[in-house]
Every structure is written in structure tokens, then in C-alpha cells.
Amino acid sequence: MSVAATRQKQTAEWYEDYYTTKGDDRNDPLRNPGVLFQNLAFEKSIVEALRTIRLDKTWDILDVGCGAGFSMLRLLSYGLEPEHLYGIDIAQDRITRGRRRQPALNFTLGDATAMEYPSNRFDLAMESTMFVQITDETMAGGIAREMVRVVKPGGYIMLTDWRYSFGRPGYYALSPQRIASLFGVGTSTRVVCVRKGALLPPLGRALSRYLPTLYFPLCRVLPFLVGQVTVVLQKVSA
Ligand SMILES: C[S@@+](CC[C@H](N)C(=O)[O-])C[C@H]1O[C@@H](n2cnc3c(N)ncnc32)[C@H](O)[C@@H]1O
């Protein structure tokens, strides 16, 4: 089996295990009241980060590990046009679903460790909750290198991910140290901003379900309980 096929199979197995363990409604705000405030906090961190870098609606943007295009849909809702939005994912079923739902978006099926986009092509490359699920550091390093390569000098890399994983098998936190090592912070990139988002899942999901009015005050009072952050890096000019 080729490396790409092995990776495709491993990714499919990861998701099968995830939804078998957590339940089909794990991320469904209509069926699971634990989801809504986690999603709102997640989006808050992204909007604040995009405001910081003054996102221009004519930028070309690549979503790495785009799944069925959820993050690109969010950008569409902010007024970006589909011809500026590109997504790549290794999972055939997700890309098929994305293309069916949003035919105007530019979906590519492929392994992000070897992307076919030219160097310096995009103004912004982003990812959302992909790195936390990649425990193979060779693969993570390959994706990070590719994200830096395809972004223009002075362009941005936006990482929306979980900064703690507590040693759980199958997860590897995207901590500041891991970001620095994967993305060459200080040499190839520099940190532009860090914006806090969702609370650690057991707590955030419980508050969302039972005490939603306390959700954002708690984020402010106990910021170390925020597990998801959006970090923006800038590719330094050569
Ligand atoms: C948690 S999902 C996030 C999906 C999407 N970003 C979102 O927010 O809805 C992570 C995605 O990364 C993809 N992925 C994992 N390894 C990949 C690789 N090597 N190349 C491209 N996509 C990959 C998975 O197939 C999965 O769709």
C-alpha cells in the first residue's frame, strides 16, 4: 500500500473510532446542547484573529485538512467569494460531500504533505483541529513545511487548534513549543497573535449545556481553562 493510501486509511480509522466512542451527535448543535457555546467561542477566536491581521476579502486562502468545507463556509458567510477559497483534504468522502454541497469552492483531494499548489501562492493558509489529531510528527512536519511554502512572503498561517491533549492516545496538542518546532518560529515565521477560544471540552460542553451564561465570564476569569486557541504566524520575507 502507498504512503498516501496508508495515511488515508489511518485518517478514516481515526474518525470511525472517534464517532464510535463519542457518539454521532458529538458535534451536532441541533441534537447536542453541549456544542453551541463551544462553537461560538471557537468562532470568536477566529474572528478576533482575522480582525487582527485585517483580512482582505480578495485574498486567496487555503484551508488545509478542510474536511467538507466547514471553515470555508464560515469565510463565505463573512463575505469572501468562493473563487478565492481553496481546500485540501486526504479523506475522499469529505471532499465528495464538500463538492456536492459547495460546488463553487475549490476542493482538492490529496495529502497535504505534498501539495501541488505553487510556492508563494496564497495570502493565508489555515487549519482547524487537524494537527491535534496528527500524532505522526513526520506527517505533521511535512504539512507544516508545505503550509509555509505555499504562503507568500509576508502572508499568514492561521492555526485553530487545541493546546492541551493530556497525553490521551490519538491526540497531540498543538502547544506553543510544537508550533515553534513545526513552523520554524523565529526563522521562517513569526507569531502575530494568539486569540483564546473554547474551554476544555468536558467543562465547556457542560457549561454550554447547563449554564451557558457563565461560559464567557469563566473564559475571562480562568483563562488557563481555555483549551482551544487561534494562533496566527506570518511568513518572514526571504
Ligand atoms: C478535525 S478535521 C477538521 C476538518 C475541518 N478543518 C473543519 O474544521 O471542519 C481534520 C481533517 O484533517 C484531514 N487530514 C488529516 N491528515 C491529512 C493530510 N495528511 N492531508 C490532508 N488532510 C488531512 C482529515 O481528513 C480531516 O478531514
The ligand as an ORCA input file, in Angstrom:
! r2SCAN-3c Opt
* xyz 0 1
  C     -10.870     17.635     12.580
  S     -10.922     17.544     10.864
  C     -11.185     19.218     10.542
  C     -11.978     19.480      9.324
  C     -12.185     20.962      9.019
  N     -10.942     21.702      9.145
  C     -13.241     21.554      9.900
  O     -12.916     22.424     10.715
  O     -14.411     21.155      9.755
  C      -9.250     17.263     10.343
  C      -9.137     16.972      8.858
  O      -7.767     16.837      8.510
  C      -7.697     15.880      7.451
  N      -6.328     15.382      7.311
  C      -5.627     14.634      8.185
  N      -4.410     14.350      7.692
  C      -4.328     14.958      6.467
  C      -3.331     15.035      5.456
  N      -2.151     14.436      5.584
  N      -3.600     15.745      4.334
  C      -4.799     16.372      4.169
  N      -5.788     16.308      5.087
  C      -5.553     15.628      6.222
  C      -8.711     14.828      7.871
  O      -9.126     14.004      6.783
  C      -9.832     15.679      8.428
  O     -10.815     15.977      7.464
*
